[in-house]
Amino acid sequence: MHFVGPGWLVCIAYIDPGNYQANIQAAATSRYTLLWTIWWMSILSLYAQALCVRLAYYGQVTLSEAQAQELQGGYKTYVRYFNWFIAEFSVVVTDLPEVIGIGIAFNIFFGWPFYVGILISTATTFLFLSTLNQGIQYLEYVMVFFIGLMSIVLFVEMGLTGVDGGALMKGYLLHYWYYWSDCNAT
């Protein structure tokens, strides 16, 4: 149970609105056939997270600390900085569409200029960072609230759109080609 709170924080990366929008857009063109890949991506990410938790628990170091200890001296130092650059670049590339998306959303919903939404996004980021002064558990509670809210909205939307449960489970459990051949046969 000690790792449940940090697990909620990691969960946010998987269920942010940008990921949902990309999934919904992909589903509009491919129906349920991409669920197989989401299944295996989820299994792979759970495995990687479990390895990181074990490293932190038994080794008392984070993944980045272990990498820094291993990659020291000579050529390895360049590899370490290259890995750091890739990680930082990935953070920027994945967060930038979220920030721009908030600006676009506020423009569409309220008619506000794009920069207002971007400033609001920046303010909410600093608001979340300020909760760290209250302790990490407070931030975890905030994340659990938002995850619960997003889950409720997701299931309500699924109910309103009339999801075909059989096709959903077939796409989730069976391989893409099997499902595709079954759809083309009907």
N, C-alpha and C positions, 0 to 999 in steps of 0.2 A: 504493500500500500504506500510505501515511502515514495515510489516513483510515479504514482498516479498523477499528482499535481504537475510535475514537469511533463508528463505525457500529454496532458491537456494543452500545454503550451506548444508542443510539437504538433499536435493535432490541428492547430490553427493554420499551419502551413499547408495542410492538405485540403482544408475545407473553406479557404477564402473565396470570396465571391468571384474573383477572376477565374479560379479553377472551375467553379460551378458553371460560369458562363461559357468557358471553353468546352466543357463536357456537354452542356445543353446544345451548343452549336454543332458539335460533332454528332450528337445523337439525332439532330434534325436531318442529317444527311445519311447516316448509317444505321439508324434505328438502334437496336440493342447489341449490335455486333461488336462494339468496342468494349463492352463490359468485361470480356475475357482479359483484355490487356490491363484494365483497371484492377482486376482481381490479382493478377500476377505482380503488378507494380506494388500493390498493397502488401502482398506477402513478402516481397523483396525488401520493401522499406521497413516492415516490422522486424525482419531479420537483421538489417543494418542497425536499427535502433537498439535491438536487444544486445548486439555486439558492443555498441557504444556504452550502454548501461553497464554491461559486465566489465568493460575496461575501466569505467569510472569507479565502479564499486570495488573491484578487486585490485586494480592497479593504482587507484587513487589519483588518476590523471584523466584529463579529457582527451579526446581524439587529437585535437590540435596540439596539446602539450606532448602527447606521445610522439606525434610526428616531428615536432621540434627537437625532441631529445634524440630521435633516431637519425634525423637528417642534419647533422652538424659537420662542418668542415669540408673544405674543397668544393667539389662539384655538387655534393649533397645540399649545400647551403643554397645554391641556385635553384635546385629542385624545390626546396622548402619555400622559397620566396615565390616561385612560379605557382605552387599550389595555393599559397596565400592569395596571390593575385587572382587566380581562377575563382576562389571562394568569394572574394570581395566583388569581383565582376559579376558573378552569378547572383549575388544579393541585389546589386544595383539593377541588373537586367530584369530580374523577377519582380522587384518592387516598383520600378518605374511605371509599368502599365497599370498597376494598382492606383498609384497617385494620379496619373492622367485620367484613369477611368472614373475616379471620384469627381474630378473636374468636369468631365463629360456628363456624368450622371446628374450633378447639380445644375448644369446648364440645361439638360433636357427636362428635368422635373420642375425646376424653379425659374429657369431663364437667367440664372446668374452667370456672370462671366467665368471663363475657365479658371482663371487665377484664383478666384474666391474658393472654389472647391479644392484646389491644390493647397491653398493656405489652411483651409479647414483640415485637410488630411495631415498636414504638417503639425497643426495644433493637437490633433488627436494622438499623433505619435508621441509628442512630448508629454501629453496627459498620461498615456500608458507608461512611459518611462518614469514619470513622477510617482507612480504607484509603487515603484521599487523602494521608496523611502518608507512605505507602510509595511514592507516585508513581501517576500515573494508569494506567500500564501494569499495575500490580498489580490495580487494580480491573477493568481490561479482561479480565485473565485469569480473575478470579472470575466475571465476567459470561459469558464464553465457556463456562466450566464449567457454569453454570446453564442456559444456552441449549442446550448439548449434552444435558444431562440431560432437559430438557423435550422436546427433539426425540425422544429415544429413547422416552420415555414416550408421546408422541403417536403415534408409529408403532406401538408395541406395542398401544396402545388401538385404533388403526384396524385392526390385524390381528385383535384379539380380537372386535371387533364385526362383522366381515365387511362391510366397505364395498364397495358396488357400484361398481367402478372406472369402468365405462362411464357410469353415471348421474353420477358425480362429475365426470368430464371434460366431459360434456354441460352440466352446470350451471356449470362453470367457464368454458367457452369460448363457450357460446351464451347468448343473451339469455333473461331470465326468462320472457317470454311464450311463446317457442318451446318451452321446456322444459315449461312448465305445460300447454300445449295437447297436447304429446306424452304427458304423464302422464295427462291426462284421456281421451285417445283409447284408452288401453289398459285 
